[in-house]
Amino acid sequence: MIDRQSDTALIECSACGAALSDSVFNTLVPAPCESCGAELQVTVFPALAGGSGQVDYGDALQTDDQTSCFYHPGKSAVVACENCGRFLCSLCEIDLAGRRICPNCLELGRKQERIAELVTQRTLYDQIALSLAVYPLLMFFITLITAPMAIYFALRHWKSPTSILRRTKIRFVLAILIALIEVGGWVAVLWPKVWKVASRL
């Protein structure tokens, strides 16, 4: 239970109700209550265990020759974004897998799926292109529509981010080759008929 009447959070023993000291917080094994001896394992957030503490609001500029944050002109820059090079204060810097980047690059990377740590799923355009080329072979007449679509998907998304797991462009290549064979088949079937009609006109 937390008593919010004081500035520091007070956590009570669940057995006797006595206030617990910081020594029983976040221990790997249960620790005894100092009042009743009951074995307790208390996990608290660092902000609660550390009391009111100090919040980092970023250091204000002290002199005119200091570098300022791109997003907060009144704050002193502590690091440059490793992606775009903008100077950032301690409020703006984001540590992502050991890289320091700015909020704008984080959002842009999330939208464009360029930051692998933020991507949980991707559209596999190479799989779509290959499926459009192969599956319609079961119903050959559909290939008149799906073969051009397969070529479009393969060429349009050739440089799009692929699977989160590493894979080659082989599906795109196969999709284009199969689709070209299908288109060639349709040309071979339809061209004599078109030529015959055109010659009568």
Secondary structure, DSSP 8 states (H G I E B T S, - for coil): -EETTSSS-EEB-TTT--B--GGGBT-SS-EE-TTT--EE-B---HHHHT-S-------B--STTS-B-SS-TTBB--EE-TTT--EE-TTT-EEETTEEE-HHHHHHHHHTT--GGG-S----HHHHHHHHHHGGGGGGGGHHHHHHHHHHHHHHTTTS---SS---SHHHHHHHHHHHHHHHHHHHHHHHHHHHHHHH-
